[in-house]
Amino acid sequence: MNHLNLFRPLLLGLLFALTLLPASAQDMGAAAVDYADIDNWLCHPDNELDVCAHDLSASIVHADGSVEVEDWSGNADPAIDCFYVYPTTSLDEATYADLRPGRHEEIITTFTQFARFQSVCRTFAPIYRQITIAGLMANAGNLARNEQPNYQDVAGAFDYYLENHNEGRGFVLVGHSQGTGLLTELIRNEIDGTPLRERLVSAVLAGFSVLVPRGEIVGGSFDHVPLCESADQVGCVISYASYREDVPPGGEGLYLFGRAPDAESEVACFNPANPGGEGELDAYMSNIGEIFQGVDPMPVWSAATPEITTPFVKLPGLLSARCVNEGDFHYLEISIHADPSDPRTDEIRGDVLAEGQMVPSWGLHLIDMTLAMGNLVDIVGRQAEAYARR
């Protein structure tokens, strides 16, 4: 299969998911997934093959090209839990993914987007029958319709977690893209306006639109759960979609990440680097290798030290972010502070390519999470401390 050509129709599928045709009756009648079976979890404290329990060391590439290794150590006894739903990633040919995760799909995506949260929380990540890339191409269904297998699986896994593992602990919901859509629906159905909201430490809902009335922090997507306004606020939502500073959304085209549906609404943008303005991103860029043909090849992180073998790379001082609210768009603007005279890379990869050309409508959607991973983990740690003080 030529993955490069998947991205054009996938864009249409993602952005018009709310108006797509319903899935087939056969899909709707699929049997419930048994989440008592540990094999149906990618990350779980009791899973010996826990995707989140691997080495997360990173090479820090400084502006002069020198490299040092940041070793990894998890948290053996965190006070809160994190529940993660991965984005659209499956290359299965059916409308809905099977329960056999692919290495370059569900496994690596979960590892890069979620495993680092293990330093601040117990990590739970169910395998679920997501709508696949092929399913989106075929206009197979709404991303988060309550009766569909993808939502039923996420809700079933969350309910199993609550009944068997939560024990009254605070929890953080973490999602991206399709995962954000499903968790948004889960919050509406099971948390917003219920006693369970008292246990919601926060929700990290990246890469899809969380809506509020223009100028407000609550209303729209949720009746009672507000947007976060500070890094140690609890019971709130962190949400954003990222675009390059020099390739902003706007004008003609399907720039629907960050675009409000009407003049009375706006899309949430919380800057993990600095909620009050511009700040430096603590990015953990993947160094695992090329996953899709429609993504730029791995950069040479440092010409002075080209052999870097850790799974992640940090580039202190290279990236910063701020929220931009212009016209219909509210998004996280990513700036690259390059210096062509030093041996460190001046570029990052994360753009979607089609026939070798950047698809600007996507922005940096593929790396929404990794761009701010260190910032997000730090914020969740601060929120956990604030939650414990309540």
C-alpha positions in Angstrom: 0.0 0.0 0.0 1.3 3.5 -0.8 0.8 5.4 2.4 1.7 8.7 0.8 -1.5 8.9 -1.0 -3.6 8.2 2.1 -3.3 11.7 3.4 -5.5 13.6 0.9 -8.6 11.6 1.5 -7.8 11.2 5.2 -7.9 15.0 5.5 -11.4 15.1 4.1 -12.4 12.2 6.3 -11.1 13.8 9.5 -12.5 17.3 8.9 -15.9 16.2 7.7 -16.3 13.4 10.2 -19.3 15.0 11.8 -21.4 14.7 8.7 -20.3 11.2 7.4 -22.6 8.3 6.8 -23.4 5.8 9.6 -21.4 2.6 9.8 -23.0 -0.7 8.7 -25.3 -2.7 10.8 -22.7 -5.5 11.0 -20.2 -3.1 12.5 -22.7 -1.8 15.0 -23.6 -5.3 16.1 -20.0 -6.2 17.0 -19.5 -8.0 20.3 -18.1 -5.9 23.2 -14.4 -6.1 23.9 -13.4 -7.9 27.1 -11.1 -5.4 29.0 -10.6 -8.0 31.7 -8.2 -9.6 29.1 -4.9 -7.9 29.7 -4.0 -8.4 26.0 -6.6 -5.7 25.2 -4.4 -3.0 26.8 -1.3 -1.4 25.3 -0.4 0.3 28.6 -1.6 -1.2 31.9 0.2 -1.7 35.2 -0.4 -5.4 35.1 0.6 -6.0 31.5 4.1 -7.6 31.2 4.3 -6.3 27.7 3.3 -2.7 28.7 4.1 -0.4 25.8 4.6 2.4 28.3 7.3 0.5 30.3 10.2 0.8 27.8 13.2 3.0 27.7 12.3 6.6 27.2 15.8 8.1 27.3 16.5 11.2 25.1 19.5 12.8 23.6 19.8 16.5 24.3 21.2 18.2 21.2 22.5 21.6 22.2 22.8 24.6 19.9 26.6 24.0 19.5 25.8 20.5 18.3 27.0 18.7 21.4 24.9 15.9 22.7 24.2 14.5 26.2 21.9 11.7 27.2 18.9 12.3 29.5 18.3 9.0 31.2 14.8 7.8 31.9 13.2 6.7 35.1 9.5 6.2 35.7 7.5 6.8 38.9 7.0 3.6 40.9 4.1 5.0 43.0 2.3 7.9 41.3 -0.7 9.5 43.0 -3.0 9.7 40.0 -3.8 7.8 36.8 -3.8 8.7 33.1 -6.2 7.1 30.5 -5.1 7.5 26.9 -6.9 7.1 23.5 -4.6 7.1 20.5 -5.4 9.0 17.2 -6.3 7.6 13.8 -3.4 5.5 12.9 -4.5 2.0 11.9 -3.7 0.8 8.3 -6.1 -2.1 8.6 -8.2 -2.3 5.4 -11.6 -2.7 7.2 -13.7 0.2 8.5 -12.8 -0.6 12.0 -9.4 -1.7 13.3 -9.0 -5.2 14.8 -7.6 -5.8 18.2 -4.1 -6.7 17.0 -2.0 -3.5 17.2 0.5 -2.7 14.5 4.1 -1.8 15.5 4.2 1.3 13.3 0.6 2.2 14.1 -0.9 1.8 17.5 2.3 0.7 19.3 4.7 3.4 18.3 2.0 6.1 18.4 1.2 5.2 22.0 4.9 5.0 22.9 5.7 8.5 21.5 2.5 10.3 22.6 1.8 8.8 26.0 4.5 6.6 27.6 6.3 9.6 29.2 3.3 10.4 31.3 4.4 7.3 33.3 6.6 9.7 35.3 3.5 11.4 36.8 0.7 8.8 36.7 -0.2 5.2 36.3 -0.8 4.7 32.6 -3.8 3.0 31.0 -4.2 2.7 27.2 -6.8 0.4 25.8 -6.7 -1.1 22.3 -9.9 -0.2 20.6 -11.6 -0.7 17.2 -10.9 2.7 15.9 -12.2 4.0 12.6 -9.2 3.3 10.3 -7.6 5.4 7.7 -9.3 3.3 5.1 -12.6 3.7 7.0 -12.3 7.5 6.8 -11.5 7.3 3.2 -14.7 5.4 2.6 -16.8 7.9 4.6 -17.7 5.1 6.9 -18.9 6.9 10.0 -18.9 9.7 12.5 -15.7 9.7 14.6 -17.5 9.6 17.9 -21.1 8.3 17.4 -22.2 6.7 20.6 -23.3 3.4 19.1 -20.2 2.8 17.1 -17.6 0.3 18.1 -14.8 2.8 18.5 -16.8 4.8 21.1 -18.3 1.7 22.7 -14.8 0.3 23.2 -13.4 3.5 24.8 -16.4 3.8 27.1 -16.2 0.1 28.0 -12.5 0.3 28.7 -12.9 3.4 30.8 -15.8 1.9 32.8 -13.7 -1.3 33.4 -10.8 0.9 34.6 -13.1 2.8 37.0 -14.7 -0.4 38.4 -11.5 -2.4 38.8 -8.5 -0.1 39.1 -9.4 3.5 40.0 -10.3 3.1 43.7 -11.2 6.8 44.0 -8.0 8.1 42.5 -7.8 11.3 40.5 -7.4 10.7 36.7 -6.2 12.5 33.6 -7.7 11.8 30.2 -5.2 12.1 27.3 -6.2 12.0 23.6 -5.2 13.2 20.2 -7.3 13.5 17.0 -9.8 10.7 16.8 -8.9 10.0 20.4 -9.8 13.5 21.4 -13.1 13.2 19.7 -13.9 10.0 21.6 -12.8 11.4 24.9 -14.8 14.6 24.3 -17.9 12.4 23.9 -16.9 10.4 27.0 -16.7 13.5 29.1 -20.1 14.7 27.9 -21.7 11.3 28.6 -20.0 10.2 31.8 -18.2 13.1 33.6 -19.6 16.5 32.8 -22.3 17.4 35.4 -21.8 14.1 37.4 -20.0 13.3 40.7 -17.2 11.7 38.7 -16.1 15.2 37.6 -14.6 15.6 41.1 -12.0 13.0 40.2 -11.1 14.6 36.8 -7.6 16.1 37.4 -7.6 17.4 33.8 -8.1 16.4 30.2 -5.4 16.8 27.5 -7.5 16.9 24.3 -5.1 17.8 21.4 -5.5 17.9 17.7 -9.2 18.3 17.4 -11.7 21.1 18.2 -12.9 21.8 21.7 -15.4 24.6 21.4 -16.4 27.4 23.8 -18.5 30.6 23.2 -16.2 33.3 22.0 -14.4 34.9 24.9 -15.6 32.3 27.4 -13.9 29.3 29.1 -16.9 27.1 29.6 -19.9 26.1 27.4 -19.9 24.7 23.9 -18.3 21.3 24.0 -18.9 20.9 27.7 -21.6 22.4 30.0 -19.5 22.5 33.2 -15.9 21.4 32.5 -13.9 24.6 31.8 -10.8 25.3 29.7 -7.6 25.5 31.8 -6.2 29.0 32.4 -3.1 28.1 34.4 -0.6 25.2 34.6 -1.8 24.1 38.1 -5.5 24.4 37.7 -7.5 21.1 38.1 -10.7 19.8 36.6 -10.1 21.6 33.3 -9.3 21.0 29.6 -6.0 21.5 27.8 -6.6 21.7 24.0 -4.7 23.0 21.0 -3.9 22.4 17.3 -0.4 23.4 16.0 0.7 25.2 12.9 4.1 26.5 11.8 4.6 30.3 12.2 5.4 30.7 8.5 2.5 28.4 7.3 -0.5 29.6 9.3 -4.1 28.5 8.7 -6.4 30.8 6.7 -7.5 31.7 3.3 -8.8 29.1 0.8 -8.6 25.4 1.7 -9.8 23.0 4.4 -8.0 24.5 7.4 -10.4 23.2 9.9 -8.0 22.5 12.8 -8.5 25.6 15.0 -11.4 27.0 13.0 -14.6 27.9 14.7 -17.8 26.7 13.1 -19.6 30.1 13.6 -19.1 33.7 14.7 -20.3 33.0 18.2 -17.8 30.2 18.9 -14.0 29.7 19.1 -11.8 26.8 19.3 -9.8 26.3 22.5 -6.0 27.0 22.5 -4.0 26.4 25.7 -0.2 26.9 25.2 1.5 24.2 27.2 4.8 26.2 27.0 3.3 29.2 28.7 -0.4 29.6 29.3 -0.1 33.4 29.6 1.9 34.1 26.4 4.9 32.8 24.4 7.2 30.1 25.8 9.8 27.6 25.0 8.6 24.1 24.0 10.1 21.1 25.8 9.7 18.8 22.8 10.6 15.1 22.8 11.0 14.5 19.1 10.8 10.8 17.9 14.0 9.3 16.8 12.5 5.9 16.0 12.5 6.3 12.2 10.2 6.9 9.3 6.7 5.6 9.8 4.7 6.9 6.8 6.0 7.7 3.4 4.0 10.9 3.6 6.3 12.3 6.3 9.7 13.9 5.9 12.7 11.7 6.6 14.5 11.9 9.9 16.7 15.0 10.1 20.4 14.9 11.0 20.0 16.2 14.6 23.7 17.2 14.9 26.3 17.2 12.1 28.9 17.1 14.9 27.4 14.0 16.5 25.4 12.2 13.8 25.0 8.8 15.5 22.1 9.3 18.0 20.4 6.1 19.1 18.1 7.1 21.9 14.3 6.9 21.0 13.8 10.6 21.6 15.7 13.8 20.9 15.5 17.2 22.7 16.4 20.5 21.1 16.5 23.1 23.8 15.9 26.6 22.6 14.9 25.6 19.1 11.1 25.7 19.4 8.7 28.1 21.0 4.9 28.5 20.9 2.1 31.0 21.4 -1.6 30.9 20.9 -2.8 33.0 18.0 -6.5 34.1 17.7 -7.1 35.7 14.4 -10.4 35.7 12.4 -12.0 32.3 12.6 -8.8 30.6 13.8 -7.4 29.9 17.3 -4.3 27.8 17.1 -0.9 27.1 18.6 1.8 28.9 16.5 5.1 27.0 16.4 8.3 29.1 15.8 11.7 27.5 14.9 14.7 29.5 16.1 17.2 28.2 13.6 20.9 29.1 13.3 22.3 27.9 10.0 25.8 28.5 11.2 25.8 25.9 14.0 25.8 22.1 13.5 22.4 21.4 15.0 19.4 20.8 12.8 17.4 23.8 11.8 14.3 21.8 11.0 11.9 19.3 12.5 9.7 16.8 10.8 6.0 16.6 11.3 4.3 18.0 8.2 2.1 15.8 6.1 3.4 15.4 2.5 1.5 14.5 -0.6 3.6 13.8 -3.7 6.5 15.3 -1.9 4.8 18.5 -1.1 3.7 19.9 2.2 -0.1 19.8 2.8 -0.4 23.1 4.8 -4.0 22.3 5.9 -2.7 19.7 8.3 -0.3 22.0 10.1 1.9 20.0 12.5 -1.0 17.7 13.4 1.2 14.6 13.4 3.4 16.0 16.2 0.9 18.0 18.3 1.8 15.9 21.3 5.5 15.4 20.9 6.1 19.1 20.4 4.9 19.9 23.9 5.5 16.5 25.6 7.8 17.8 28.4 5.6 20.7 29.1 2.5 18.6 29.2 4.0 16.1 31.6 5.2 18.9 33.8 1.8 20.4 33.9 0.1 17.1 34.7 2.6 16.7 37.6 1.7 20.2 38.9 -2.0 19.4 38.5 -1.6 16.2 40.5 0.0 18.1 43.3 -2.8 20.7 43.2 -5.4 17.9 43.2 -3.8 16.4 46.3 -4.0 19.7 48.1 -7.8 20.2 47.5 
